[in-house]
Structures are given as structure tokens and as C-alpha cells.
């Protein structure tokens, strides 16, 4: 009896077969669009004094350096061949073997670093409040991130570890040799037969786990707290801590990169990375998420001690500002008349 579901055969990476337009790239555009719309919604809610061109500049530079950071970080940290060190121009070269492939390999943590640096510099130079705008940005980012992970799912990549539970999904291209004892045992449990010495075992759909918890759940938490936060900058720290926590846990269900494995191994074991071994063996992603959590906690302490803690400020509209100026002008005229009289 099969205790898993098959990956949907109708899902293909290309939007139109034969053309270089992929769902993964489209999901990035959807993610940026959703983040933009949620940011604009909050600006309108609070009448925040930021010009349209400033918003456009903020997103342009933030997205540009997010993509650059994600690609460069992936090439330098996750690539073990060192080809990019010998030929660094290939990091941003979207062609392989004479065909268009796009930028293959992106790192979330690299995107966070690149995007954060660009946004901080832009806000500082524009003299805009980093804590207020940062809180509004992170209130939309997780929902947009959801679609990035859905793009990974459509690509049938970044799948999880082997499982015999009903949560398993059989992904194309994830075959294992039947020669391994543990492979044969799970194949018998799940009712999957071999084919030419190989078998495709069920995997945790870790992309969907991430889309749910790092995306939808984290977004709901932050979005519902956006007008109830205790101090400016609180949501920024909450985002870093929340993402780091959810991703750290889900990494136990996600298969490590074959060429990287565990970066920290506190419990030696012969169990292959495709199976869960120990909570004391940590992947690259878990190390980076732990640093994110520490960074989020440090930021909360810094933001809490900073002056000007007014949490939610509803700025006056243009009409209200004009009316206030008219009232002040009338009062000043009356004072002048009294002095002259």
C-alpha cells in the first residue's frame, strides 16, 4: 500500500514549454508585488509622509541588492566546486552550455544581507525613519516569501528527507540505489517497487512546510501585531527571530545539500543525510538561522533603548495639514491685530 502522494505531473518549471519563462521567476515577481502592495497599504493607513518616488527607489535598490546578495552568497557559500572563484563572472551569467538558464542558485540569507544593506543606506540618505519603514516592510515580506518557496516546489527542488509517513511525496529525480539496506526497508514499508536497481522514496515536501510556517504563519503573526507592537523596530526583530526559528526547525525535515552535509556534527553517526540522524547535527542553513535569531534579539535590545519610542503614529493627511496651517495663520493674524489695536 502506497503511503505517499506523487508529485503533480502537470507541474512543469516552464510556463510555456520551450520558452525561457519559468514559474520560479514569476513567483519572484509575485513576491515583490505582494510586498509592495502590503507596504503601500500601511503607508495609506498611517498617512506616512513618504513620496511615491521614494517608495519606488526603496524597492528598486532593495530588490536589486537582494538578488545580487542572494546569487553571490549562493555561489560563494553553497558551491563546493570553487568554479566561481576561478571564474567569478559566471556568478551573474545566465547562460549554461549555450542555452538560457537564468541565475541558477539563490540564497535566502544572502538576499537578506544584500537587501538589508541597500535599504538601510537608502533610508539613511533619504532621511527616512529606518525603524518605522523597516517595521512596515517586514509586515509584508513573509507573505511574499511564500511564493518563492512555491516556486521551489514547482521546480521539484529543495525537497526534504526520506519518510515513511503519509506526509511523504514522491519527487521526480530523487531516486536512490536499492542496494542500501535502509532504502529497501522503507521501500517495503511504503509499498514502492524498484526499477532497474533504483527506487524513488517519499520525501517530506519541505518547500511547502517553509511556505506555510516561514511564510503564511509568520506573516499572520507580524501583520496582526503591526498596530500593537510595544516600540518602534519591534517587528524587525520579530521577523528575524521568527524566520530563524521556523527555518531552524524545518531544516530537520529538509535534506542537506549532498556536497555540504552537516557543518557541525556533535553526534557521529552512519545515518545518511537523506534520513534524520540527530538534533545535534547542524546544517549551513541552521547555523545561519541561529545567527539570525541572535541578530534579532540584539536588535530588539538596541531598538528598545533608542529614543522616540512612539509606537503607532497616524500622520495627518494633506488636507488636515492645510487646515492646521490655515488655523495657525488666522491665530497669528488675530495676535497682530491685538498688538496693533
C-alpha positions, 0 to 999 in steps of 0.5 A: 500500500502506497503511503505517499502522494506523487508529485503533480505531473502537470507541474512543469518549471516552464510556463510555456514549454520551450520558452525561457519563462519559468514559474520560479521567476514569476513567483519572484515577481509575485513576491515583490508585488505582494510586498509592495502592495502590503507596504503601500497599504500601511503607508495609506493607513498611517498617512506616512509622509513618504513620496511615491518616488521614494517608495519606488527607489526603496524597492528598486535598490532593495530588490536589486541588492537582494538578488545580487546578495542572494546569487553571490552568497549562493555561489560563494557559500553553497558551491563546493566546486570553487568554479566561481572563484576561478571564474567569478563572472559566471556568478551573474551569467545566465547562460549554461552550455549555450542555452538560457538558464537564468541565475541558477542558485539563490540564497535566502540569507544572502538576499537578506544581507544584500537587501538589508544593506541597500535599504538601510543606506537608502533610508539613511540618505533619504532621511527616512525613519529606518525603524518605522519603514523597516517595521512596515516592510517586514509586515509584508515580506513573509507573505511574499516569501511564500511564493518563492518557496512555491516556486521551489516546489514547482521546480521539484527542488529543495525537497526534504528527507526520506519518510515513511509517513503519509506526509511523504511525496514522491519527487521526480529525480530523487531516486536512490540505489536499492542496494542500501539496506535502509532504502529497501526497508522503507521501500517495503514499508511504503509499498514502492517497487524498484526499477532497474536497481533504483527506487524513488522514496517519499520525501517530506515536501519541505518547500511547502512546510517553509511556505506555510510556517516561514511564510503564511504563519509568520506573516499572520503573526507580524501583520496582526501585531503591526498596530500593537507592537510595544516600540518602534523596530519591534517587528524587525526583530520579530521577523528575524527571530521568527524566520530563524526559528521556523527555518531552524526547525524545518531544516530537520525535515529538509535534506542537506545539500549532498556536497555540504552535509552537516557543518557541525556534527556533535553526534557521529553517526552512519545515518545518511543525510537523506534520513534524520540522524540527530538534533545535534547535527547542524546544517549551513542553513541552521547555523545561519538561522541561529545567527539570525535569531541572535541578530534579532534579539540584539536588535530588539535590545538596541531598538528598545533603548533608542529614543522616540519610542512612539509606537503607532503614529497616524500622520495627518493627511494633506488636507488636515495639514492645510487646515492646521496651517490655515488655523495657525495663520488666522491665530497669528493674524488675530495676535497682530491685530491685538498688538496693533489695536 
